[in-house]
């Protein structure tokens, strides 16, 4: 049950994230998102075999990090102002935050006993792990470097010189970020610290997250 909750919950989260980008873009002036079918919760509209399925699952399996894998192609030149361009980027992490808040409310009803999770059909470990993944997705998405939404939020307000400098290394930055997260302890520790602080604020039960992560890797 845990694997199903996390897997399908993450697919829903992916659709919500990308739909949020699209709906804000639509009201901001890019009506092509409707023609492209982005104003729906059909995961096939946002699916890329590598970026939408394989990489997000790999990240979940390696460390429980929520990597949004879908993509909506916004024609930013159609948006009415830099504020709308920024709002389109804000919409993605905001959707993860909203879903995390809903899950946090649901988790208020979780049992306080670890023994309860021995029931193989218990939904609580899966929901706790999914909440933890949503929190990690928020933190990851707000990194102020491309291709993350954090950079999209500030990019419209940067001067041309800075944007040009970033664009020169844009293709390499995702690899640099992921390498740093996995192999540079100070970066990984800072990333984990922020996630743990937010998890504490959301009241995520640590024992349920650990149990959910273990159950998610059911083949071990």
Backbone as ProteinMPNN parsed JSONL, in Angstrom:
{"seq_chain_A": "XXXXXXXXXXXXXXXXXXXXXXXXXXXXXXXXXXXXXXXXXXXXXXXXXXXXXXXXXXXXXXXXXXXXXXXXXXXXXXXXXXXXXXXXXXXXXXXXXXXXXXXXXXXXXXXXXXXXXXXXXXXXXXXXXXXXXXXXXXXXXXXXXXXXXXXXXXXXXXXXXXXXXXXXXXXXXXXXXXXXXXXXXXXXXXXXXXXXXXXXXXXXXXXXXXXXXXXXXXXX", "coords_chain_A": {"N_chain_A": [[0.828, -1.207, 0.0], [1.972, 1.235, 0.752], [3.831, 1.847, -1.302], [2.078, 2.281, -3.447], [0.601, 4.494, -2.526], [2.589, 6.485, -2.352], [3.617, 6.49, -4.976], [1.378, 7.01, -6.721], [0.426, 9.244, -5.454], [2.54, 10.985, -5.864], [2.467, 11.239, -8.643], [0.023, 12.575, -8.91], [0.769, 14.912, -7.579], [2.728, 15.854, -9.321], [1.138, 16.431, -11.588], [-0.513, 18.416, -10.485], [1.389, 20.371, -9.886], [2.383, 21.102, -12.452], [0.001, 21.793, -13.737], [-0.63, 24.033, -12.225], [1.396, 25.844, -12.957], [0.561, 26.144, -15.607], [-2.109, 27.166, -15.486], [-1.779, 29.669, -14.312], [-0.157, 30.84, -16.221], [-1.981, 30.892, -18.315], [-3.919, 32.777, -17.458], [-2.205, 34.847, -17.36], [-1.698, 35.499, -19.96], [-0.722, 33.669, -21.859], [-2.372, 31.845, -23.824], [-1.946, 29.586, -25.238], [-1.41, 27.399, -23.706], [-3.746, 26.096, -23.187], [-4.452, 25.056, -25.663], [-2.408, 23.241, -25.92], [-3.133, 21.349, -24.143], [-2.554, 21.486, -21.448], [-4.15, 22.352, -19.4], [-5.299, 20.406, -17.647], [-5.588, 17.373, -15.711], [-4.306, 15.267, -16.753], [-1.788, 13.009, -16.726], [-0.321, 12.222, -18.922], [-0.022, 14.417, -20.501], [2.043, 15.766, -19.403], [4.168, 14.143, -19.488], [7.432, 12.904, -19.867], [9.512, 10.349, -20.835], [12.102, 10.048, -19.604], [12.578, 12.377, -17.939], [10.163, 12.681, -16.584], [9.421, 10.285, -15.432], [11.512, 8.273, -14.986], [13.806, 9.663, -13.802], [12.578, 11.11, -11.566], [11.665, 8.883, -10.025], [14.078, 7.582, -9.527], [15.351, 9.476, -7.914], [13.6, 9.453, -5.725], [14.0, 6.846, -4.82], [16.695, 6.875, -4.199], [17.033, 8.761, -2.183], [14.693, 9.871, -1.214], [13.974, 12.354, -2.288], [12.001, 14.861, -3.675], [11.642, 15.251, -6.943], [10.341, 17.261, -9.261], [9.076, 16.201, -12.312], [7.714, 16.762, -14.644], [6.86, 18.844, -17.484], [5.81, 21.93, -18.658], [5.478, 23.879, -21.485], [5.901, 27.089, -21.571], [5.083, 29.969, -23.346], [6.742, 32.491, -22.816], [6.978, 35.06, -23.793], [4.464, 35.826, -24.406], [3.277, 36.481, -22.043], [1.96, 39.037, -19.909], [3.554, 40.702, -18.322], [6.662, 41.099, -16.438], [6.028, 40.418, -13.815], [3.983, 38.558, -14.096], [5.414, 36.507, -15.341], [7.104, 35.79, -13.257], [5.158, 34.975, -11.426], [4.139, 32.694, -12.648], [6.223, 30.879, -12.226], [6.236, 30.835, -9.439], [3.878, 29.506, -8.946], [4.224, 26.717, -9.164], [5.896, 25.609, -6.914], [4.164, 26.618, -4.98], [1.912, 25.044, -5.266], [2.887, 22.583, -4.395], [3.325, 23.265, -1.75], [0.691, 23.757, -0.903], [-0.416, 21.197, -1.158], [1.199, 19.85, 0.665], [0.362, 21.065, 3.019], [-2.269, 20.134, 3.192], [-1.783, 17.385, 3.492], [-0.414, 17.491, 5.904], [-2.448, 18.243, 7.649], [-4.069, 15.975, 7.46], [-2.298, 14.148, 8.58], [-2.471, 14.753, 11.224], [-4.215, 13.036, 12.316], [-2.879, 10.723, 12.538], [-1.666, 7.699, 14.107], [-0.104, 7.549, 17.345], [1.471, 5.514, 18.083], [4.179, 3.414, 17.323], [3.884, 0.728, 16.921], [1.499, 0.444, 15.616], [2.003, 0.76, 12.948], [2.844, -1.661, 12.1], [0.901, -2.985, 10.888], [0.337, -4.073, 7.742], [-1.383, -2.87, 5.948], [-1.664, -0.292, 6.668], [-2.148, 3.159, 6.006], [-0.639, 5.269, 6.906], [2.313, 5.366, 7.057], [2.947, 5.667, 4.314], [1.635, 8.077, 3.654], [2.98, 9.842, 5.362], [5.599, 9.687, 4.373], [5.138, 10.622, 1.783], [4.384, 13.249, 2.366], [6.814, 14.181, 3.393], [8.337, 14.014, 1.056], [7.037, 15.923, -0.504], [7.736, 18.225, 0.9], [10.499, 18.217, 0.494], [10.465, 18.641, -2.238], [9.547, 21.257, -2.394], [11.694, 22.689, -1.251], [13.784, 21.982, -3.007], [12.792, 23.005, -5.411], [12.891, 25.719, -4.983], [15.487, 26.497, -5.206], [17.631, 28.997, -6.324], [18.543, 28.765, -9.052], [18.757, 27.927, -12.534], [17.463, 24.768, -13.696], [15.376, 25.346, -11.96], [12.363, 26.398, -10.256], [12.834, 28.443, -8.493], [14.748, 30.07, -9.673], [13.3, 30.918, -11.873], [11.492, 32.575, -10.628], [12.942, 34.842, -9.878], [14.265, 35.593, -12.191], [12.915, 37.313, -14.136], [13.43, 39.827, -13.102], [16.081, 40.291, -13.106], [19.049, 41.908, -14.329], [20.117, 42.271, -17.775], [22.804, 41.55, -18.131], [23.424, 39.788, -16.03], [21.597, 37.734, -16.584], [22.585, 36.886, -19.056], [25.073, 35.864, -18.308], [24.289, 33.712, -16.708], [22.885, 32.193, -18.587], [24.936, 31.229, -20.171], [26.014, 29.12, -18.794], [23.885, 27.599, -18.258], [23.001, 25.038, -19.125], [24.639, 23.321, -17.735], [24.208, 23.689, -15.055], [22.122, 22.162, -13.665], [23.404, 19.654, -13.373], [25.556, 20.356, -11.805], [24.276, 21.168, -9.456], [22.969, 18.775, -8.622], [25.169, 17.095, -8.33], [26.469, 18.398, -6.256], [24.564, 18.091, -4.23], [24.664, 15.353, -3.774], [27.382, 14.753, -3.313], [28.799, 16.741, -1.982], [29.304, 17.364, 1.206], [28.668, 19.648, 2.867], [26.768, 21.006, 1.38], [24.77, 19.075, 1.058], [24.127, 18.663, 3.755], [23.155, 21.197, 4.479], [20.929, 21.378, 2.816], [19.436, 19.188, 3.754], [19.053, 20.043, 6.378], [17.344, 22.264, 6.13], [15.091, 20.982, 5.079], [14.447, 19.282, 7.233], [13.842, 21.156, 9.205], [11.54, 22.343, 8.111], [9.947, 20.059, 7.993], [9.616, 19.607, 10.677], [8.136, 21.869, 11.358], [5.817, 21.333, 9.934], [5.013, 19.205, 11.351], [5.66, 16.513, 10.818], [5.678, 13.119, 11.516], [8.606, 11.614, 12.424], [9.228, 8.859, 12.76], [7.274, 7.629, 11.252], [7.86, 8.559, 8.709], [10.364, 7.348, 8.274], [9.564, 4.67, 8.398], [7.801, 4.65, 6.238], [9.54, 5.201, 4.107], [11.142, 2.914, 4.179], [9.218, 0.977, 3.602], [8.481, 1.812, 1.078], [10.643, 1.057, -0.424], [10.169, -1.711, -1.029], [11.299, -4.039, -2.066], [13.655, -4.559, -0.825]], "CA_chain_A": [[0.0, 0.0, 0.0], [2.833, 2.419, 0.839], [4.369, 2.163, -2.621], [0.987, 2.823, -4.265], [0.276, 5.835, -2.038], [3.663, 7.409, -2.731], [3.739, 6.545, -6.432], [0.243, 7.709, -7.327], [0.391, 10.572, -4.846], [3.539, 11.818, -6.524], [1.955, 11.537, -9.98], [-0.958, 13.646, -8.721], [1.531, 16.109, -7.238], [3.338, 16.306, -10.568], [0.093, 17.053, -12.412], [-0.931, 19.647, -9.825], [2.491, 21.321, -10.043], [2.435, 21.596, -13.824], [-1.273, 22.48, -13.985], [-0.548, 25.34, -11.575], [2.161, 26.688, -13.882], [-0.207, 26.403, -16.822], [-3.294, 27.994, -15.262], [-1.315, 31.041, -14.093], [0.281, 31.326, -17.531], [-3.183, 31.157, -19.106], [-4.473, 34.063, -17.038], [-1.188, 35.861, -17.592], [-1.657, 35.879, -21.368], [-0.329, 32.584, -22.76], [-3.523, 30.97, -24.008], [-1.548, 28.374, -25.953], [-1.35, 26.259, -22.778], [-5.007, 25.372, -23.323], [-4.348, 24.305, -26.903], [-1.445, 22.158, -25.695], [-3.739, 20.375, -23.238], [-1.961, 21.547, -20.112], [-5.156, 22.684, -18.391], [-5.943, 19.155, -17.277], [-4.802, 16.569, -14.783], [-3.884, 14.081, -17.494], [-0.327, 12.938, -16.593], [0.317, 12.015, -20.225], [0.266, 15.739, -21.05], [3.267, 16.278, -18.793], [5.094, 13.025, -19.359], [8.613, 12.641, -20.673], [9.963, 9.075, -20.252], [13.262, 10.182, -18.729], [12.467, 13.437, -16.942], [8.911, 12.622, -15.838], [9.214, 8.995, -14.774], [12.718, 7.591, -14.525], [14.589, 10.465, -12.867], [11.9, 11.304, -10.278], [11.671, 7.645, -9.252], [15.455, 7.355, -9.082], [15.591, 10.38, -6.788], [12.842, 8.955, -4.589], [14.612, 5.628, -4.329], [18.031, 7.151, -3.682], [17.076, 9.544, -0.95], [13.425, 10.479, -0.851], [13.909, 13.75, -2.724], [10.945, 15.071, -4.653], [12.094, 15.938, -8.154], [9.262, 17.424, -10.241], [9.628, 15.716, -13.567], [6.95, 17.154, -15.825], [7.272, 20.097, -18.108], [4.895, 22.668, -19.513], [6.255, 24.825, -22.272], [5.237, 28.383, -21.524], [5.601, 30.975, -24.275], [6.838, 33.603, -21.862], [6.838, 36.363, -24.458], [3.042, 36.163, -24.445], [2.838, 36.941, -20.726], [1.754, 40.479, -19.961], [4.536, 41.482, -17.572], [7.611, 40.293, -15.655], [5.361, 39.898, -12.617], [3.278, 37.336, -14.489], [6.44, 35.48, -15.556], [7.503, 35.348, -11.93], [4.017, 34.281, -10.816], [4.068, 31.358, -13.255], [7.194, 30.044, -11.52], [5.789, 30.694, -8.047], [2.722, 28.618, -8.875], [4.625, 25.321, -8.996], [6.162, 25.312, -5.502], [2.982, 26.934, -4.171], [1.025, 23.872, -5.309], [3.481, 21.591, -3.489], [3.067, 23.752, -0.397], [-0.726, 23.538, -0.601], [-0.616, 19.763, -0.963], [1.874, 19.507, 1.919], [-0.495, 21.525, 4.116], [-3.386, 19.191, 3.275], [-1.259, 16.144, 4.065], [-0.085, 17.749, 7.301], [-3.718, 18.2, 8.385], [-4.461, 14.565, 7.525], [-1.389, 13.448, 9.479], [-2.853, 15.031, 12.609], [-4.998, 11.891, 12.772], [-2.007, 9.545, 12.54], [-1.497, 7.105, 15.438], [1.134, 7.916, 18.032], [2.2, 4.291, 18.408], [4.945, 2.8, 16.236], [3.394, -0.629, 16.701], [0.357, 0.472, 14.715], [2.475, 0.693, 11.568], [3.137, -3.042, 11.733], [-0.187, -3.403, 10.017], [0.804, -3.869, 6.371], [-2.339, -2.093, 5.178], [-1.762, 1.05, 7.224], [-1.784, 4.199, 5.034], [0.088, 6.369, 7.527], [3.706, 5.504, 6.617], [2.986, 6.192, 2.949], [1.247, 9.486, 3.674], [4.054, 10.596, 6.005], [6.721, 9.762, 3.435], [4.717, 11.505, 0.697], [4.482, 14.611, 2.893], [8.241, 14.5, 3.439], [8.768, 14.213, -0.339], [6.509, 17.217, -0.929], [8.569, 19.254, 1.527], [11.784, 18.238, -0.219], [10.218, 19.226, -3.557], [9.462, 22.708, -2.203], [13.054, 23.2, -1.04], [14.549, 21.812, -4.25], [12.261, 23.891, -6.444], [13.18, 27.12, -4.692], [16.897, 26.809, -5.46], [17.603, 30.112, -7.293], [19.366, 28.474, -10.229], [17.995, 27.162, -13.519], [16.129, 24.975, -14.253], [14.407, 25.304, -10.876], [11.41, 27.5, -10.223], [13.401, 29.554, -7.736], [15.381, 30.995, -10.619], [12.233, 31.514, -12.677], [10.838, 33.618, -9.844], [13.753, 36.07, -9.846], [14.845, 35.898, -13.5], [12.353, 38.482, -14.827], [13.852, 41.084, -12.489], [17.534, 40.399, -13.204], [19.473, 42.696, -15.494], [20.507, 41.458, -18.925], [24.164, 41.045, -17.97], [23.37, 38.605, -15.17], [20.902, 36.665, -17.313], [23.495, 36.379, -20.079], [26.084, 35.042, -17.637], [23.643, 32.464, -16.293], [22.544, 31.42, -19.782], [26.137, 30.597, -20.709], [26.279, 27.866, -18.073], [22.561, 27.077, -17.878], [22.879, 23.604, -19.4], [25.448, 22.553, -16.797], [23.851, 23.96, -13.663], [21.439, 21.049, -12.982], [24.366, 18.623, -13.009], [26.346, 20.897, -10.696], [23.432, 21.135, -8.263], [22.762, 17.4, -8.181], [26.463, 16.587, -7.858], [26.712, 19.001, -4.941], [23.645, 17.504, -3.263], [25.05, 13.984, -3.447], [28.797, 14.518, -3.002], [29.402, 17.817, -1.194], [28.608, 17.233, 2.493], [28.113, 20.885, 3.413], [25.561, 21.312, 0.607], [23.761, 18.075, 1.431], [23.71, 18.916, 5.137], [22.334, 22.406, 4.498], [19.672, 21.003, 2.167], [18.718, 18.321, 4.688], [18.683, 20.828, 7.554], [16.16, 23.061, 5.786], [13.97, 20.046, 4.964], [14.084, 18.818, 8.567], [13.191, 22.27, 9.893], [10.175, 22.443, 7.574], [9.226, 18.856, 8.418], [9.249, 19.837, 12.073], [7.052, 22.86, 11.357], [4.619, 20.657, 9.444], [4.654, 18.156, 12.296], [5.776, 15.197, 10.193], [6.229, 12.123, 12.451], [9.829, 11.053, 11.865], [9.217, 7.392, 12.715], [6.416, 7.221, 10.145], [8.608, 8.834, 7.474], [11.356, 6.28, 8.148], [8.842, 3.44, 8.076], [7.284, 4.789, 4.883], [10.653, 5.077, 3.162], [11.519, 1.501, 4.157], [8.17, 0.231, 2.904], [8.517, 2.205, -0.327], [11.66, 0.186, -1.01], [9.64, -2.998, -0.575], [12.076, -5.167, -2.584], [14.852, -4.769, -0.005]], "C_chain_A": [[0.866, 1.262, 0.0], [3.359, 2.826, -0.524], [3.295, 2.81, -3.485], [0.652, 4.249, -3.84], [1.316, 6.842, -2.503], [3.711, 7.589, -4.24], [2.606, 7.364, -7.048], [0.061, 9.105, -6.724], [1.368, 11.511, -5.511], [3.118, 12.17, -7.95], [0.92, 12.663, -9.9], [-0.254, 14.967, -8.427], [2.182, 16.702, -8.475], [2.321, 17.028, -11.437], [-0.352, 18.383, -11.814], [0.116, 20.743, -10.009], [2.474, 21.947, -11.435], [1.141, 22.308, -14.219], [-1.229, 23.887, -13.397], [0.267, 26.319, -12.413], [1.279, 27.129, -15.045], [-1.378, 27.35, -16.591], [-2.896, 29.451, -15.01], [-0.844, 31.646, -15.413], [-0.92, 31.693, -18.407], [-3.769, 32.516, -18.749], [-3.476, 35.2, -17.233], [-1.03, 36.252, -19.046], [-1.251, 34.792, -22.335], [-1.478, 31.59, -22.883], [-3.178, 29.708, -24.77], [-1.492, 27.167, -25.024], [-2.639, 25.438, -22.84], [-4.984, 24.512, -24.576], [-3.41, 23.105, -26.749], [-1.969, 21.109, -24.729], [-3.211, 20.395, -21.829], [-2.979, 21.851, -19.017], [-5.991, 21.452, -18.063], [-5.065, 18.447, -16.26], [-4.409, 15.244, -15.435], [-2.354, 13.994, -17.45], [0.382, 12.752, -17.925], [0.672, 13.344, -20.884], [1.603, 16.272, -20.549], [4.393, 15.248, -18.796], [6.219, 13.056, -20.377], [9.241, 11.398, -20.047], [11.117, 9.202, -19.272], [13.001, 11.154, -17.587], [11.217, 13.333, -16.079], [8.725, 11.334, -15.048], [10.495, 8.454, -14.164], [13.468, 8.404, -13.48], [13.865, 10.727, -11.549], [11.885, 10.046, -9.411], [13.063, 7.333, -8.719], [15.754, 8.224, -7.865], [14.825, 9.939, -5.545], [13.528, 7.742, -3.969], [15.966, 5.887, -3.687], [18.001, 7.896, -2.354], [15.792, 10.225, -0.577], [13.318, 11.944, -1.203], [12.863, 13.884, -3.813], [11.424, 15.899, -5.824], [10.925, 16.061, -9.113], [9.766, 17.096, -11.63], [8.866, 16.135, -14.804], [7.467, 18.444, -16.412], [6.125, 20.678, -18.915], [5.714, 23.746, -20.208], [5.485, 26.14, -22.385], [5.898, 29.323, -22.527], [5.632, 32.303, -23.52], [6.666, 34.968, -22.516], [5.385, 36.795, -24.578], [2.538, 36.715, -23.104], [2.901, 38.461, -20.647], [2.816, 41.302, -19.249], [5.531, 40.559, -16.888], [6.974, 39.702, -14.406], [4.604, 38.615, -12.928], [4.267, 36.207, -14.737], [6.907, 34.918, -14.221], [6.395, 34.53, -11.274], [3.862, 32.869, -11.37], [5.026, 30.406, -12.539], [6.803, 29.812, -10.074], [4.719, 29.614, -7.927], [3.101, 27.164, -8.63], [4.906, 24.962, -7.554], [4.972, 25.612, -4.6], [2.012, 25.764, -4.149], [1.561, 22.762, -4.412], [3.233, 21.972, -2.03], [1.625, 23.49, 0.002], [-0.999, 22.064, -0.331], [0.029, 19.299, 0.344], [1.014, 19.915, 3.112], [-1.69, 20.595, 4.297], [-2.925, 17.885, 3.927], [-0.929, 16.317, 5.546], [-1.344, 17.709, 8.165], [-4.182, 16.758, 8.545], [-3.608, 13.818, 8.544], [-1.67, 13.743, 10.948], [-3.643, 13.863, 13.201], [-4.176, 10.613, 12.822], [-1.855, 9.009, 13.958], [-0.169, 7.527, 16.046], [1.99, 6.704, 18.36], [2.908, 3.73, 17.186], [4.379, 1.435, 15.908], [2.255, -0.671, 15.703], [0.803, 0.285, 13.27], [2.853, -0.718, 11.158], [2.025, -3.639, 10.878], [0.193, -3.07, 8.582], [-0.124, -3.012, 5.535], [-2.496, -0.679, 5.725], [-1.349, 2.097, 6.193], [-0.82, 5.23, 5.594], [1.551, 6.464, 7.126], [3.824, 6.095, 5.215], [2.643, 7.666, 2.893], [2.335, 10.354, 4.302], [5.245, 10.762, 5.061], [6.383, 10.681, 2.271], [4.785, 12.963, 1.14], [5.937, 15.062, 2.948], [8.777, 14.791, 2.034], [8.272, 15.559, -0.853], [7.337, 18.359, -0.353], [9.906, 19.36, 0.82], [11.63, 18.859, -1.598], [10.142, 20.747, -3.47], [10.858, 23.303, -2.095], [13.862, 23.122, -2.324], [14.103, 22.813, -5.3], [12.629, 25.348, -6.23], [14.667, 27.453, -4.789], [16.956, 27.874, -6.561], [18.571, 29.945, -8.459], [18.505, 27.731, -11.234], [18.4, 25.691, -13.446], [15.035, 25.048, -13.192], [13.53, 26.555, -10.864], [11.94, 28.7, -9.443], [14.084, 30.569, -8.636], [14.323, 31.674, -11.485], [11.528, 32.639, -11.956], [11.609, 34.931, -9.919], [14.257, 36.497, -11.222], [14.243, 37.142, -14.164], [12.861, 39.817, -14.3], [15.376, 41.251, -12.496], [17.903, 41.265, -14.404], [20.019, 41.764, -16.572], [21.887, 40.84, -18.76], [24.176, 39.777, -17.124], [22.696, 37.447, -15.888], [21.808, 36.055, -18.374], [24.55, 35.467, -19.467], [25.496, 33.686, -17.24], [23.353, 31.584, -17.5], [23.748, 30.704, -20.38], [26.432, 29.252, -20.06], [24.983, 27.145, -17.701], [22.468, 25.562, -18.04], [23.609, 22.748, -18.376], [24.983, 22.682, -15.356], [23.072, 22.83, -12.984], [22.406, 19.963, -12.528], [25.218, 19.069, -11.824], [25.553, 20.805, -9.393], [23.287, 19.709, -7.734], [24.058, 16.765, -7.682], [26.742, 17.112, -6.453], [25.819, 18.378, -3.874], [24.094, 16.112, -2.828], [26.456, 13.891, -2.854], [29.483, 15.632, -2.214], [28.665, 17.869, 0.145], [27.967, 18.517, 2.997], [26.83, 21.273, 2.685], [24.435, 20.354, 0.995], [23.224, 18.336, 2.836], [22.817, 20.151, 5.246], [20.95, 22.119, 3.913], [18.816, 20.171, 3.127], [18.233, 19.098, 5.904], [17.418, 21.634, 7.293], [14.927, 22.163, 5.702], [13.496, 19.594, 6.343], [13.389, 19.912, 9.381], [11.74, 22.394, 9.425], [9.338, 21.244, 7.998], [8.769, 18.999, 9.864], [8.089, 20.822, 12.171], [5.732, 22.225, 10.93], [4.175, 19.529, 10.373], [4.701, 16.765, 11.707], [6.363, 14.209, 11.206], [7.437, 11.417, 11.833], [9.807, 9.548, 11.757], [8.347, 6.881, 11.58], [7.09, 7.473, 8.804], [9.617, 7.718, 7.233], [10.695, 4.958, 7.765], [8.312, 3.484, 6.654], [8.367, 4.632, 3.836], [11.085, 3.625, 3.046], [10.492, 0.678, 3.392], [8.133, 0.576, 1.416], [9.541, 1.378, -1.081], [11.344, -1.261, -0.62], [10.471, -4.192, -1.014], [13.299, -5.48, -1.736], [14.56, -5.742, 1.139]], "O_chain_A": [[0.539, 2.242, -0.669], [3.341, 4.006, -0.873], [3.57, 3.786, -4.183], [0.441, 5.117, -4.688], [0.974, 7.921, -2.989], [3.832, 8.711, -4.731], [2.852, 8.3, -7.808], [-0.399, 10.027, -7.397], [1.075, 12.691, -5.704], [3.382, 13.279, -8.416], [0.934, 13.587, -10.713], [-0.632, 16.011, -8.957], [2.186, 17.92, -8.655], [2.599, 18.106, -11.963], [-0.547, 19.361, -12.536], [-0.224, 21.9, -10.256], [2.541, 23.168, -11.578], [1.171, 23.303, -14.944], [-1.736, 24.83, -14.005], [-0.114, 27.479, -12.567], [1.245, 28.301, -15.419], [-1.621, 28.242, -17.405], [-3.596, 30.366, -15.443], [-1.098, 32.818, -15.692], [-0.883, 32.677, -19.146], [-4.081, 33.314, -19.633], [-3.855, 36.37, -17.268], [-0.324, 37.21, -19.361], [-1.419, 34.967, -23.542], [-1.547, 30.613, -22.137], [-4.033, 28.838, -24.935], [-1.522, 26.029, -25.492], [-2.63, 24.235, -22.579], [-5.441, 23.37, -24.557], [-3.612, 22.071, -27.386], [-1.32, 20.085, -24.517], [-3.391, 19.433, -21.084], [-2.704, 21.634, -17.837], [-7.216, 21.455, -18.186], [-3.941, 18.87, -15.986], [-4.208, 14.237, -14.757], [-1.68, 14.817, -18.07], [1.56, 13.086, -18.051], [1.563, 13.398, -21.731], [2.22, 17.124, -21.188], [5.44, 15.456, -18.183], [5.995, 13.211, -21.578], [9.484, 11.386, -18.84], [11.124, 8.548, -18.229], [13.175, 10.812, -16.417], [11.201, 13.84, -14.957], [7.949, 11.301, -14.093], [10.558, 8.206, -12.96], [13.743, 7.904, -12.39], [14.478, 10.581, -10.492], [12.071, 10.13, -8.197], [13.209, 6.871, -7.588], [16.347, 7.754, -6.894], [15.341, 10.04, -4.431], [13.624, 7.627, -2.747], [16.347, 5.2, -2.739], [18.858, 7.677, -1.498], [15.79, 11.086, 0.302], [12.649, 12.704, -0.503], [12.845, 13.103, -4.764], [11.594, 17.112, -5.708], [10.539, 15.067, -9.729], [10.772, 17.648, -12.077], [9.328, 15.887, -15.918], [8.401, 19.054, -15.892], [5.538, 19.998, -19.757], [6.532, 24.427, -19.591], [4.555, 26.277, -23.18], [7.121, 29.456, -22.554], [4.701, 33.107, -23.574], [6.254, 35.926, -21.861], [5.092, 37.967, -24.817], [1.483, 37.347, -23.051], [3.778, 39.091, -21.238], [2.967, 42.489, -19.54], [5.278, 39.36, -16.768], [7.338, 38.604, -13.984], [4.584, 37.69, -12.117], [3.991, 35.061, -14.38], [7.083, 33.708, -14.077], [6.664, 33.509, -10.64], [3.493, 31.95, -10.638], [4.676, 29.255, -12.276], [7.008, 28.723, -9.537], [4.661, 28.895, -6.93], [2.367, 26.446, -7.951], [4.23, 24.094, -7.001], [4.781, 24.952, -3.579], [1.36, 25.514, -3.135], [0.788, 22.075, -3.743], [2.966, 21.115, -1.188], [1.36, 23.05, 1.121], [-1.721, 21.719, 0.605], [-0.526, 18.456, 1.049], [0.946, 19.191, 4.105], [-2.081, 20.299, 5.426], [-3.6, 17.349, 4.806], [-1.137, 15.405, 6.346], [-1.313, 17.199, 9.284], [-4.632, 16.357, 9.618], [-4.108, 12.968, 9.281], [-1.155, 13.05, 11.825], [-3.732, 13.713, 14.42], [-4.706, 9.541, 13.114], [-1.909, 9.78, 14.916], [0.782, 7.828, 15.324], [3.107, 6.846, 18.858], [2.298, 3.587, 16.126], [4.388, 1.02, 14.749], [2.052, -1.676, 15.022], [0.071, -0.281, 12.458], [3.154, -0.958, 9.989], [2.203, -4.672, 10.232], [0.355, -1.898, 8.244], [0.296, -2.474, 4.511], [-3.38, 0.056, 5.283], [-0.304, 1.948, 5.56], [-0.236, 5.998, 4.829], [2.016, 7.573, 6.866], [4.695, 6.926, 4.957], [3.284, 8.427, 2.169], [2.589, 11.466, 3.84], [5.825, 11.844, 4.963], [7.238, 11.44, 1.814], [5.202, 13.823, 0.364], [6.254, 16.197, 2.591], [9.577, 15.708, 1.848], [8.997, 16.26, -1.558], [7.606, 19.345, -1.039], [10.396, 20.462, 0.573], [12.543, 19.526, -2.086], [10.616, 21.447, -4.365], [11.175, 24.291, -2.757], [14.546, 24.077, -2.692], [14.928, 23.402, -5.999], [12.675, 26.127, -7.182], [15.067, 28.577, -4.485], [16.384, 27.67, -7.632], [19.318, 30.861, -8.804], [17.611, 26.98, -10.842], [19.559, 25.388, -13.164], [13.866, 24.828, -13.51], [13.898, 27.608, -11.384], [11.543, 29.837, -9.699], [14.011, 31.774, -8.397], [14.434, 32.86, -11.795], [11.017, 33.561, -12.591], [11.013, 36.004, -10.011], [14.638, 37.654, -11.401], [14.99, 37.955, -14.708], [12.735, 40.836, -14.979], [15.9, 42.228, -11.962], [17.154, 41.343, -15.378], [20.342, 40.607, -16.302], [22.114, 39.716, -19.205], [24.856, 38.807, -17.459], [23.162, 36.31, -15.815], [21.802, 34.84, -18.571], [24.885, 34.426, -20.032], [26.131, 32.647, -17.417], [23.55, 30.37, -17.448], [23.589, 29.672, -21.032], [27.017, 28.362, -20.677], [24.996, 26.193, -16.921], [21.913, 24.88, -17.179], [23.253, 21.588, -18.164], [25.338, 21.851, -14.52], [23.334, 22.551, -11.813], [22.259, 19.412, -11.438], [25.558, 18.269, -10.952], [26.09, 20.415, -8.356], [23.461, 19.464, -6.54], [24.048, 15.99, -6.726], [27.191, 16.373, -5.577], [26.258, 18.16, -2.744], [23.931, 15.731, -1.669], [26.707, 13.052, -1.989], [30.639, 15.48, -1.818], [27.538, 18.359, 0.217], [26.845, 18.49, 3.502], [25.907, 21.808, 3.298], [23.3, 20.769, 1.229], [22.02, 18.243, 3.078], [21.846, 20.159, 6.003], [19.934, 22.56, 4.449], [17.622, 20.424, 3.286], [17.138, 18.85, 6.409], [16.523, 21.682, 8.137], [13.854, 22.523, 6.186], [12.294, 19.527, 6.599], [12.467, 19.636, 10.148], [10.827, 22.533, 10.238], [8.159, 21.389, 8.323], [7.675, 18.566, 10.229], [7.172, 20.634, 12.97], [4.673, 22.529, 11.479], [3.094, 18.965, 10.203], [3.876, 15.919, 12.051], [7.46, 14.449, 11.711], [7.303, 10.707, 10.837], [10.306, 8.993, 10.778], [8.629, 5.832, 11.002], [6.916, 6.697, 7.865], [9.719, 7.2, 6.121], [11.199, 4.221, 6.917], [8.362, 2.484, 5.938], [8.15, 4.006, 2.798], [11.365, 3.146, 1.947], [10.852, -0.215, 2.625], [7.794, -0.27, 0.589], [9.334, 1.037, -2.246], [12.142, -1.936, 0.029], [10.373, -5.26, -0.409], [13.916, -6.533, -1.896], [15.448, -6.042, 1.937]]}, "name": "protein", "num_of_chains": 1, "seq": "XXXXXXXXXXXXXXXXXXXXXXXXXXXXXXXXXXXXXXXXXXXXXXXXXXXXXXXXXXXXXXXXXXXXXXXXXXXXXXXXXXXXXXXXXXXXXXXXXXXXXXXXXXXXXXXXXXXXXXXXXXXXXXXXXXXXXXXXXXXXXXXXXXXXXXXXXXXXXXXXXXXXXXXXXXXXXXXXXXXXXXXXXXXXXXXXXXXXXXXXXXXXXXXXXXXXXXXXXXXX"}
